[in-house]
Amino acid sequence: MIYVCEPYLGKREQEAALECLRRGEISGTSGRFIQEFEQRFSNFCSVRYGVSTTSGTTALHLALASLGIKAGDEVIVSNLTNIATVYSIVYTGARPVLVDSEDKTWNIDAGKIEGKINKRTKAILVVHLYGHPAEMDEIMRIKRKYNLYLIEDAAEAHGAEYKNKKVGSFADIGCFSFYANKIITTGEGGMLVTDNKRIYERAQLLKNLAFSRKRRFKHFHIGFNYRMSNLQAAIGLKQLERIRYFINRKIKNAHFYNRLLGEVEGIVLPPCQPYVKNVYWMYCILVNDNFGLSRDKLMQRLKEKNIETRTFFIPMHLQPIFRKIGLFRNEKHPVCERLSRQGLYLPSGVNLSVEQIAYVCEQIKKIQKKG
Ligand SMILES: *Cc1c(COP(=O)(O)O)cnc(C)c1O
C-alpha cells in the first residue's frame, strides 16, 4: 500500500528519546529540551517566543484563552478546515462565524470577512489550508482597520511563506501542530508562537494549571494542563533539524505530480500563487465533471491498486454536531461545498519515491481511460 502520509523518524529521534528516558526527564516540567524546542521552533518561524502544548488543538485553545476570548464574543474563522480549529472557539464559549473559501487559494475568502464583522467580533482565526498561505495582505488590513486580534492556524503550513514572510509570524499568535502526519512531528504536540511578551507570559501561565509565581498552589486564573513532555520536545528538536529537507521533498514531489497530472482532463492541480511558498503539506487535487468518473469512484479504483487517498475536510456548516447546538443552520458556502465534494489528497509522504509518484499518476490516467 502507498499511504497518504507516513512520518519520517530516524536514529537521531531514537537517541534523543532514549536520552530523556536514561535521565528520567520525561514530564512537561523537567529537562531542558522543552525550552530549547520552543526557542528553536519560534526562531524558525521568525517569531520571538514559543509556547509548546500537547496538540495543535490545545495550542489554538490556549491562544484564544490567552487573548481573553470568552462567551459573548464572536470569532471569524475559515470554514474549510480541520474541525479542531472551530472546536477551539467553542471551548471558550465564543461564537464561531464562518467565511467561505476562495477558488484561488482554497483559503478563507478575505473579501467576505468585513460583511461578518459586528461589535461582538473580537478576532479572526485564519487557516493556511494544506500548506498554501491565505491572503495575508488583505486580512492584515482588516485586522488593523477594525482593531481585531488575529490568530493563524498554521498546523498544516510550517515554513510556508507569504511574500517572503513566514506564516505564523503575521498574527498576534500563530499555532502549529506536531501530530504524526504534520510537517514535523512529536507524535502528539503543538506550539503557539508570538512576538508579544505579555501574551507569551499569559500562555505559559495558563498552560501549566495557572500556578502563580508568587505563591505555589495559589491560583488566580482557570488554567489547563497543556504541557508538552520533555520526551516529545527532544523528538521535536531532532525533527526540526530535518525540516528544510522535509519541506523541499514535499515541494519537489508536488512539482513532479503537477508535471505528470497537468494534462489530465478534469483534474485541477493545487493552487500556488506566484508570491507564496506553498509547502504542500498534502498534495491535493480536484476531480471535476470533465474527468468522466466521480471523485469517490476514482478513490475506490485507486484503493484497488493499493494507493491510499483521502477526501478533503467537510465544511463546518455541514457538521452535525454544530447544527445540533444551533450553529450555522441554513448557511450556504458554495465554494467550500464544491471543494469538499471534488477534493482529494494523493500520497504525500516525504518517503515517497519518484517511481511511486509515477505509478500513482499512471493509474489515474488508466482509470480515466477505462471509465
Ligand atoms: C491537525 C490540525 C489541527 C489540530 O492539530 P492536532 O495536533 O491534531 O490537535 C488544527 N488545525 C488544522 C488546520 C489541522 O490540520
The ligand as a Tripos MOL2 file, in Angstrom:
@<TRIPOS>MOLECULE
LIG
   15    15     1     0     0
SMALL
NO_CHARGES

@<TRIPOS>ATOM
      1 C1         -4.0940   18.9890   12.5120 C.3       1 LIG1
      2 C2         -4.7940   20.2660   12.5670 C.ar      1 LIG1
      3 C3         -5.2320   20.8140   13.7850 C.ar      1 LIG1
      4 C4         -5.1940   20.0620   15.0720 C.3       1 LIG1
      5 O1         -3.9390   19.6350   15.4720 O.3       1 LIG1
      6 P1         -3.8450   18.3770   16.4780 P.3       1 LIG1
      7 O2         -2.3960   18.3550   16.8250 O.co2     1 LIG1
      8 O3         -4.2920   17.1770   15.7250 O.co2     1 LIG1
      9 O4         -4.7130   18.6880   17.6500 O.co2     1 LIG1
     10 C5         -5.8020   22.0730   13.7660 C.ar      1 LIG1
     11 N1         -5.9660   22.7450   12.6280 N.ar      1 LIG1
     12 C6         -5.5920   22.2530   11.4370 C.ar      1 LIG1
     13 C7         -5.7990   23.0850   10.2110 C.3       1 LIG1
     14 C8         -5.0140   20.9840   11.3720 C.ar      1 LIG1
     15 O5         -4.6690   20.4740   10.1830 O.3       1 LIG1
@<TRIPOS>BOND
     1     1     2 1
     2     2     3 ar
     3     2    14 ar
     4     3     4 1
     5     3    10 ar
     6     4     5 1
     7     5     6 1
     8     6     7 2
     9     6     8 1
    10     6     9 1
    11    10    11 ar
    12    11    12 ar
    13    12    13 1
    14    12    14 ar
    15    14    15 1
@<TRIPOS>SUBSTRUCTURE
     1 LIG1         1 GROUP 0 **** ****
